[in-house]
Amino acid sequence: MLRFIKIVSVLSLFFPAVCMCAQTAPPRIFFSDLESGPSTGGQNNNGVWVTIWGKGFGATQGTGNVSIGGAAAANYPLWSDGKIIFQLGAAAKTGSIIVNVPGVGASNGLPFTVRAGNIFFVATTGNDANTGSFTSPWKTIPKAKNTIAAGDTAYIEDGVSQTSEDNFTAYLSMDNNGASNSGTAGAPKALIAYPNATATIGVAGGLHYGIRTPNIGTDEDYWVISQLHIVGGTQAMDLGGTGWRIIGNEMQCPGADDQVGCFEMSGGNQAKFYGNEVHNAGINPTSSKFYHAVYFSTDSNHVDVGWNHIHDNFTCRALQFHSSPLCTPACGATDTTGFNQFDLHVHDNLIHGDNCNGINFATVDPSKGTVEAYNNVVYNVGRMDPLQLGASFSCIYLANITNNGAAGGGTVNVFNNTLSDCAANNSANAQGSRGAFGVAGGASTTLILNLRNNIAYQLAGEIYIDGSTSQITGDKNLWFGVGSGPAQTTHNFNADPLFANRAIGDYHLLTGSPAINTGLTIVPNNPFEPNPGPTIDTDKDGVLRAQGAGFDLGAYEFFSGTATRPNPPTNVRASVH
């Protein structure tokens, strides 16, 4: 059974340190796996472990600590600059999680509720006839999934794998033997990898689903799935329901193709998709136009997608929102499904290496609720045609589709993103859907793509905007590489943004960049992630905006003494055997 080992994981998603400077940015917490849990029970009676992701925690703990409601955590199986795992301890109280770094300062607070709940364990040495305690663990993940109650957490220990069918063509079907299986908003159910463990669900080329919520009329709501390695024959995860937190997992679907996504949510509501790595999905070199890496489908609203690394896939879109009618109860005028989507927030993601769009808002209606994309870095997408023609290739695209109900209206707000090498594909199929940004002429003429504070760095042969350009507006964007910015946006900056090292994917700004202090003051309208203040925002690194006289352009705010900077890998492909 795995015990605590001090391991600093490879966190290529955001956090490898490559620059230490005199002034240090305060630590910043982005998100956690659990938002609530017991402070007693479990291993050594110290309650649940909580994992937080962020930046500036320091490469090692030293004399730093994490407090929960003012009380220090009991222990720290992992401390790295971008990720900390800690166990609550009996002294923990409801309040804020705060990281304290000596000589640097305290982080922002992340709310946490100490509450009742049981803690269970799954281990390779276990037996499903056991009690599930740390000293008497279960053997299988389905046993945990079917046994835990609302508010309970099951930790999956190192080496545990689920490689046989649980139910409904899935390695893990989230029903309880055909019955409903839900937590509650204040007491979700949770399946989480034990600290520093590798726990796997699924087999490459195997069953269709890694994890699924089956379409059998049951409810599977309020679950936390965190830090698992999930592999699907076609889909790593296929979910529906309310209150899902999908946090810090690795997902792959090698060789897959279908009219779905490697990750897909249909009928989702109040979903948080944070810090996941989705890669190696699809058929090399290209899948069909219907297969995507991450796909929020039919009537999925109130969704927050942040801090993910979606990269090096053979799918069509990297991230798509498209609401498909399901003919319920019948196709046509009586169909109650497939309406335009709203309250969608896409931010702080790193997206690269995909064949069609980076982000595709296909069926959206911002007049019903905010649709926004900010602090994303998207590059090297729109590379080639899918197996069927008819795709689109812009880094960020508004497809302007309505499948059921009234056409969408209002404004999709796209701000403080950094885009590069968008839509190099110049086949006849790509016309009208190229560029860093694109809008399709379609269901609505009142649906607007508004661009502010973005950087678009295009390469020879590429273009800035495409499609129904009369539906593109904007202000204070920087355009570079293929001439002056488009007439559709005002106050354009036409200059080299001076990236730190574009060749290796480092899109931070260097001293003297024309993007520094030249932006508008824009804050998100995201109820999932409250802003630090009415005129204050954070960049992709968690650095407060503005650091100078005004907001900077692009995903990164220039900070003269940044403590650590990411150096994401490029052109990485991994295979699962």
C-alpha positions in Angstrom: 0.0 0.0 0.0 1.4 3.4 -1.0 2.6 5.6 1.8 3.7 9.2 1.6 6.6 9.8 -0.8 7.9 13.3 -1.5 7.5 13.5 -5.2 7.4 16.6 -7.4 5.3 15.6 -10.4 5.8 16.8 -13.9 3.3 19.6 -14.1 3.7 20.6 -17.7 0.1 21.9 -17.6 1.2 25.2 -16.2 4.1 25.2 -13.8 7.7 24.3 -14.6 10.0 27.0 -13.3 12.4 28.6 -15.7 12.9 32.1 -14.3 13.7 33.4 -10.8 13.8 37.1 -10.4 14.4 39.6 -7.5 10.8 40.4 -6.8 8.5 37.5 -6.2 4.7 37.4 -6.9 2.6 36.3 -4.0 1.2 32.8 -4.2 -2.1 32.3 -6.0 -4.6 29.5 -5.5 -6.6 28.7 -8.7 -8.8 25.8 -7.6 -9.0 22.6 -5.5 -10.4 19.1 -5.9 -12.6 19.2 -2.8 -14.5 22.2 -1.6 -15.7 20.5 1.6 -14.9 17.4 3.7 -14.4 16.0 7.2 -11.4 16.9 9.3 -11.3 13.6 11.1 -11.5 9.9 10.1 -9.4 8.4 7.4 -5.6 7.7 7.7 -4.3 8.7 11.1 -7.7 10.3 11.8 -6.7 13.5 10.1 -9.6 13.7 7.6 -9.5 14.2 3.9 -6.6 15.2 1.8 -7.2 18.3 -0.3 -5.3 19.2 -3.5 -4.9 22.8 -4.6 -3.5 24.0 -7.8 -2.1 27.5 -8.4 1.2 29.3 -8.7 4.0 30.6 -6.6 3.9 28.1 -3.7 7.6 27.5 -3.9 9.4 24.4 -5.3 9.7 23.0 -1.7 7.7 23.6 1.4 10.5 24.9 3.7 8.7 26.6 6.6 5.6 27.3 4.5 2.2 26.0 5.4 -1.5 25.8 4.4 -4.1 27.0 6.8 -7.8 26.0 6.7 -10.0 28.4 8.7 -6.9 29.6 10.4 -5.5 26.2 11.5 -2.4 24.7 9.9 -2.9 21.5 7.9 -1.7 18.2 9.4 0.7 17.0 6.7 1.8 17.6 3.2 2.4 14.6 1.0 3.2 16.9 -1.9 4.5 20.5 -2.1 5.5 22.0 -5.5 5.3 25.4 -7.0 2.0 24.7 -8.7 0.4 22.0 -6.6 0.0 21.1 -2.9 -1.6 18.1 -1.3 -2.4 18.5 2.4 -4.5 16.6 5.0 -6.9 18.8 6.9 -6.2 17.7 10.5 -8.6 17.9 13.4 -8.0 21.6 14.0 -9.2 22.6 10.6 -12.3 24.9 10.5 -14.7 26.1 7.9 -13.2 29.2 6.3 -10.5 29.9 3.7 -7.7 27.8 2.5 -4.6 30.0 2.5 -1.0 29.2 1.4 1.6 31.0 3.5 5.1 31.4 1.9 7.6 32.9 4.3 9.3 36.0 2.9 6.7 36.2 0.1 3.3 36.4 1.7 -0.1 34.8 1.9 -2.2 33.7 -1.0 -5.8 34.5 -1.8 -8.3 32.5 0.1 -10.3 29.6 -1.3 -13.5 28.8 0.6 -13.7 25.4 2.3 -16.3 23.8 4.5 -15.5 21.3 7.2 -18.4 18.9 7.4 -19.3 15.3 8.3 -18.4 12.4 5.9 -16.7 9.1 5.8 -13.4 8.3 4.1 -12.7 5.0 2.3 -9.8 3.4 0.4 -9.2 1.1 -2.5 -5.9 -0.7 -2.8 -4.4 -3.5 -4.9 -4.1 -5.5 -1.6 -7.7 -5.0 -0.7 -10.9 -7.1 -0.7 -14.4 -5.9 -1.6 -15.6 -7.8 1.5 -13.5 -5.5 3.7 -14.8 -2.4 5.5 -13.0 0.0 3.1 -10.9 1.6 5.9 -7.2 2.5 5.4 -6.2 -0.8 7.2 -9.0 -2.8 5.5 -9.3 -1.4 2.0 -11.6 -2.4 -0.8 -10.2 -4.0 -3.9 -12.1 -2.4 -6.8 -13.3 1.1 -7.8 -16.8 -0.1 -8.6 -17.2 -1.3 -5.0 -16.3 2.2 -3.8 -18.6 3.9 -6.4 -21.6 1.7 -5.4 -21.0 1.9 -1.6 -20.1 5.5 -0.6 -22.9 7.8 0.5 -23.4 11.5 0.0 -20.5 13.4 1.6 -18.1 10.4 1.4 -14.7 10.3 -0.3 -12.9 7.2 -1.6 -9.2 7.4 -2.3 -7.8 5.1 -5.0 -4.3 4.0 -4.1 -1.3 3.4 -6.3 -1.5 0.7 -8.9 -5.2 0.2 -8.8 -6.7 -0.2 -12.2 -10.2 -0.9 -13.5 -9.8 -2.8 -16.7 -13.0 -4.9 -16.9 -16.5 -3.8 -17.6 -18.5 -2.4 -14.7 -21.8 -1.9 -16.5 -23.3 -0.5 -19.7 -20.1 -0.9 -21.9 -18.1 1.2 -19.4 -15.2 0.4 -17.1 -17.0 2.6 -14.5 -20.7 3.3 -14.9 -21.8 5.9 -12.4 -25.2 4.3 -11.7 -25.5 2.0 -8.7 -26.3 -1.3 -10.3 -29.0 0.3 -12.4 -30.2 2.7 -9.7 -29.6 6.4 -9.2 -26.3 7.3 -7.5 -25.9 11.0 -6.4 -24.3 13.2 -3.8 -25.7 16.6 -2.9 -24.6 20.1 -3.5 -23.2 20.4 0.1 -22.1 16.8 0.3 -20.9 15.4 -3.0 -19.5 11.9 -3.5 -15.8 11.8 -4.5 -13.5 9.4 -6.2 -9.9 10.7 -6.0 -6.4 9.3 -6.5 -4.6 8.8 -3.2 -1.8 11.3 -2.8 0.9 10.8 -5.4 -0.8 7.6 -6.7 -1.4 6.5 -10.2 -4.8 5.0 -10.6 -6.2 4.1 -14.0 -9.7 3.5 -15.4 -10.0 2.0 -18.9 -7.8 0.4 -21.6 -6.7 1.9 -24.9 -8.7 0.4 -27.7 -11.0 -1.3 -25.2 -14.6 -0.7 -24.2 -16.3 2.4 -25.6 -16.4 4.3 -22.2 -13.9 4.9 -19.5 -16.4 6.5 -17.1 -20.0 7.2 -18.1 -23.5 8.1 -16.7 -25.7 5.7 -18.6 -28.9 6.7 -20.4 -31.2 4.6 -18.4 -33.4 7.2 -16.6 -31.3 7.4 -13.4 -29.7 10.4 -11.8 -26.0 10.8 -11.2 -25.4 14.2 -9.7 -22.8 16.0 -7.5 -19.6 13.9 -8.0 -16.0 14.8 -7.8 -13.6 12.9 -10.0 -10.0 13.9 -9.5 -6.4 13.0 -10.4 -7.3 9.7 -12.2 -5.8 8.4 -15.5 -8.9 7.7 -17.6 -8.7 5.9 -21.0 -11.5 5.3 -23.3 -11.8 3.1 -26.3 -13.8 6.0 -27.7 -14.7 8.2 -24.7 -12.7 8.6 -21.6 -15.7 10.2 -19.9 -19.3 10.6 -21.1 -21.4 12.4 -18.5 -24.7 14.1 -17.8 -26.2 15.6 -14.7 -25.7 18.5 -12.2 -22.8 19.6 -10.1 -19.9 17.5 -11.5 -16.4 18.6 -10.6 -13.9 17.0 -13.1 -10.5 18.1 -11.6 -6.9 17.4 -12.5 -7.4 14.1 -14.5 -5.4 12.8 -17.4 -7.6 11.6 -20.3 -6.7 9.8 -23.5 -8.6 8.1 -26.3 -6.0 6.8 -28.7 -7.3 5.6 -32.1 -10.8 6.7 -31.4 -13.4 8.2 -33.7 -17.2 8.8 -33.5 -19.8 11.6 -33.3 -18.7 12.3 -29.7 -15.8 13.7 -27.6 -13.0 12.0 -25.7 -14.6 13.9 -22.9 -18.2 14.7 -23.4 -21.0 16.2 -21.2 -24.6 16.2 -22.4 -27.4 17.7 -20.3 -24.8 19.0 -17.9 -25.5 21.8 -15.4 -23.3 23.6 -12.9 -20.2 21.7 -14.1 -16.6 22.6 -13.4 -13.9 21.2 -15.7 -10.6 22.3 -14.2 -6.9 21.4 -14.6 -7.4 18.3 -16.8 -4.9 17.1 -19.4 -6.6 15.7 -22.5 -4.3 14.4 -25.2 -3.6 11.5 -27.6 -7.3 11.3 -28.7 -8.3 10.3 -32.2 -7.0 8.5 -35.3 -3.5 9.5 -36.5 -3.3 11.8 -38.4 -6.9 12.9 -38.4 -10.3 11.8 -37.3 -13.8 12.7 -38.5 -15.2 16.2 -38.2 -17.6 14.9 -35.5 -15.0 13.7 -33.0 -13.5 16.2 -30.5 -11.2 16.3 -27.6 -13.5 18.1 -25.1 -17.2 18.4 -26.1 -20.0 20.1 -24.1 -23.1 18.9 -25.9 -26.9 18.9 -25.7 -28.3 21.6 -23.4 -25.2 21.8 -21.2 -25.3 25.2 -19.6 -23.7 26.9 -16.5 -20.3 25.5 -17.3 -16.8 26.6 -16.3 -13.8 25.3 -18.2 -10.5 26.5 -16.8 -6.8 25.8 -16.5 -6.9 22.7 -18.7 -4.2 21.5 -21.1 -5.8 20.2 -24.3 -3.0 19.3 -26.7 -1.6 17.0 -29.4 -4.8 15.3 -30.4 -5.9 14.0 -33.8 -9.5 15.1 -33.2 -11.3 17.9 -35.0 -12.0 20.5 -32.4 -10.0 20.8 -29.2 -13.0 22.3 -27.3 -16.5 22.5 -28.6 -19.9 23.7 -27.4 -22.6 22.2 -29.6 -26.2 21.3 -28.6 -27.5 18.4 -30.6 -31.3 17.6 -30.6 -32.0 14.1 -29.2 -35.5 13.8 -30.7 -37.1 13.7 -27.2 -40.0 12.8 -27.2 -39.8 13.0 -31.0 -37.9 14.8 -33.7 -39.1 18.2 -35.0 -41.3 20.8 -33.4 -42.0 18.7 -30.2 -38.3 18.1 -29.4 -37.5 19.4 -26.0 -33.7 19.1 -26.5 -30.9 20.7 -28.5 -31.4 24.4 -27.6 -28.7 27.0 -27.7 -26.2 27.1 -24.7 -25.4 29.9 -22.3 -23.5 30.8 -19.1 -20.3 29.4 -20.5 -16.9 30.4 -19.3 -13.6 29.3 -21.0 -10.5 30.7 -19.4 -6.9 30.1 -18.5 -6.6 27.1 -20.8 -3.6 26.0 -22.9 -4.7 24.5 -26.2 -2.4 23.5 -29.0 -1.9 20.8 -31.6 -5.4 20.1 -33.0 -6.7 19.7 -36.5 -9.7 22.0 -36.5 -10.8 24.8 -34.1 -9.1 25.5 -30.8 -12.4 26.7 -29.2 -15.7 26.4 -31.1 -18.8 28.2 -29.7 -21.2 26.5 -32.1 -24.7 26.8 -30.6 -24.7 29.6 -28.1 -27.1 32.4 -27.0 -25.3 35.0 -24.8 -28.6 36.9 -24.6 -29.6 34.2 -22.0 -26.4 34.2 -20.1 -22.7 35.2 -20.5 -20.6 33.4 -23.0 -16.9 34.4 -22.7 -13.4 33.3 -23.4 -10.4 34.9 -21.6 -6.8 34.3 -20.6 -6.5 31.3 -23.0 -3.4 30.5 -25.0 -4.2 28.8 -28.2 -1.7 28.0 -30.9 -0.9 25.5 -33.8 -4.5 24.5 -34.4 -6.5 24.3 -37.6 -3.8 22.2 -39.2 -5.7 19.9 -41.7 -9.0 18.7 -43.0 -10.8 16.0 -41.0 -11.9 12.7 -42.7 -15.1 14.4 -43.8 -15.1 17.9 -45.2 -17.1 20.8 -43.6 -15.1 21.6 -40.6 -13.8 25.0 -39.4 -10.3 26.0 -38.4 -10.0 29.3 -36.5 -8.3 29.4 -33.1 -11.6 30.8 -31.7 -14.7 30.3 -33.7 -18.4 31.3 -33.5 -20.2 28.8 -35.7 -23.6 30.6 -35.4 -25.7 27.5 -35.5 -29.2 27.0 -34.0 -30.5 23.4 -34.0 -33.7 24.0 -32.0 -35.5 27.1 -30.7 -34.8 30.8 -31.5 -31.5 31.8 -32.9 -28.9 33.2 -30.5 -28.4 36.9 -30.0 -26.1 39.1 -28.1 -22.4 39.2 -27.7 -19.7 36.5 -27.2 -17.0 38.3 -25.3 -13.4 37.3 -26.1 -10.7 39.1 -24.3 -7.1 38.8 -23.1 -6.3 35.7 -25.1 -3.1 35.0 -26.9 -3.4 33.2 -30.2 -0.7 32.1 -32.7 -0.4 30.0 -35.8 -4.1 29.6 -36.3 -5.7 27.8 -39.3 -2.7 27.1 -41.4 -4.9 24.7 -43.4 -5.7 26.5 -46.6 -7.7 23.8 -48.4 -10.9 24.7 -50.3 -12.8 23.2 -47.4 -11.3 25.8 -45.0 -12.6 28.9 -46.8 -14.6 31.2 -44.5 -13.4 29.5 -41.3 -9.8 30.4 -41.1 -8.1 33.1 -39.2 -7.3 33.6 -35.6 -11.0 34.4 -35.1 -14.0 33.5 -37.3 -17.7 33.8 -37.4 -20.0 31.7 -39.7 -22.8 33.4 -41.5 -25.7 31.4 -40.2 -28.8 31.4 -38.0 -28.4 34.9 -36.6 -27.2 38.2 -37.8 -27.4 39.7 -34.3 -24.9 37.4 -32.7 -21.6 39.3 -32.3 -18.0 38.2 -31.6 -16.4 41.0 -29.6 -12.6 41.1 -29.4 -10.7 43.1 -26.8 -7.2 43.0 -25.4 -6.2 40.0 -27.5 -3.0 39.2 -29.2 -3.0 37.5 -32.6 0.4 36.4 -34.0 -0.1 34.8 -37.4 2.4 33.2 -39.7 2.9 33.7 -43.4 -0.2 32.5 -45.4 -2.5 32.8 -42.4 -5.1 35.5 -41.8 -6.5 37.4 -38.8 -10.3 37.0 -39.2 -12.6 35.1 -41.5 -16.3 34.4 -42.3 -19.1 36.8 -41.6 -16.7 39.6 -40.6 -19.6 42.1 -40.2 -20.4 40.2 -37.0 -16.9 40.8 -35.6 -16.3 43.9 -33.5 -13.5 44.9 -31.0 -11.1 47.3 -29.6 -7.5 47.4 -28.4 -6.2 44.2 -30.0 -2.6 43.6 -31.2 -2.2 42.0 -34.6 1.2 40.8 -35.9 2.7 38.7 -38.7 0.5 39.2 -41.7 0.0 43.0 -42.0 -2.2 45.5 -40.2 -5.2 44.5 -38.1 -8.7 44.3 -39.6 -10.9 47.3 -40.1 -13.7 45.6 -38.1 -11.8 46.4 -34.8 -10.7 49.8 -33.6 -7.5 51.1 -32.0 -5.5 48.2 -33.4 -1.8 47.8 -32.4 0.3 46.5 -35.3 3.6 45.5 -33.8 5.6 42.5 -32.6 4.3 41.7 -29.2 7.8 40.6 -28.0 7.0 37.1 -26.6 9.6 35.5 -24.3 10.0 32.5 -26.6 7.2 31.7 -29.0 9.2 28.8 -30.5 8.8 26.8 -27.3 5.4 28.1 -26.4 6.3 30.8 -23.9 3.9 33.7 -24.7 4.9 35.9 -21.7 5.7 39.5 -22.6 9.2 40.9 -22.5 10.2 44.3 -21.3 9.3 46.9 -24.0 6.3 44.9 -25.4 3.7 47.2 -27.0 1.1 45.0 -25.3 2.1 46.3 -21.9 -0.3 48.9 -20.2 -2.3 49.4 -23.4 -5.4 47.4 -22.8 -8.9 48.2 -21.6 -10.1 47.4 -18.1 -12.1 44.3 -18.6 -13.1 41.8 -15.9 -14.9 38.5 -16.5 -18.6 37.9 -15.7 -18.0 34.5 -14.2 -20.0 33.5 -11.1 -17.9 30.4 -10.7 -14.7 32.4 -10.2 -15.3 35.8 -8.5 -13.0 38.6 -9.5 -10.5 40.0 -6.9 -12.2 43.4 -7.3 -14.6 45.4 -9.6 -11.8 46.6 -11.7 -9.2 43.9 -10.9 -8.6 40.7 -12.7 -5.9 38.0 -12.8 -3.9 36.7 -15.7 -3.2 33.1 -16.7 -0.5 33.0 -14.1 -2.7 34.4 -11.4 -0.9 37.8 -11.5 -3.2 40.7 -10.7 -4.2 43.0 -13.5 -3.3 45.8 -13.8 0.4 45.8 -12.8 0.9 49.2 -14.5 -1.1 52.0 -15.9 -3.5 49.7 -17.7 -4.3 46.1 -18.4 -1.8 44.4 -20.7 -2.9 42.6 -23.9 -3.0 38.9 -24.1 -3.2 36.1 -21.6 -0.2 37.2 -19.5 0.2 40.4 -17.5 3.8 41.7 -17.6 5.3 41.3 -14.1 8.8 42.6 -13.7 9.7 40.1 -11.0 7.7 37.0 -11.9 8.7 34.1 -9.6 8.1 31.3 -12.1 7.1 31.0 -15.7 5.7 28.0 -17.5 7.6 26.5 -20.4 5.0 24.2 -21.9 6.1 21.4 -24.2 5.4 21.6 -27.9 4.6 18.8 -30.4 4.4 16.1 -27.7 2.6 13.0 -28.4 2.0 10.1 -26.0 0.8 6.6 -26.7 -1.0 4.2 -24.4 -0.4 0.6 -24.9 
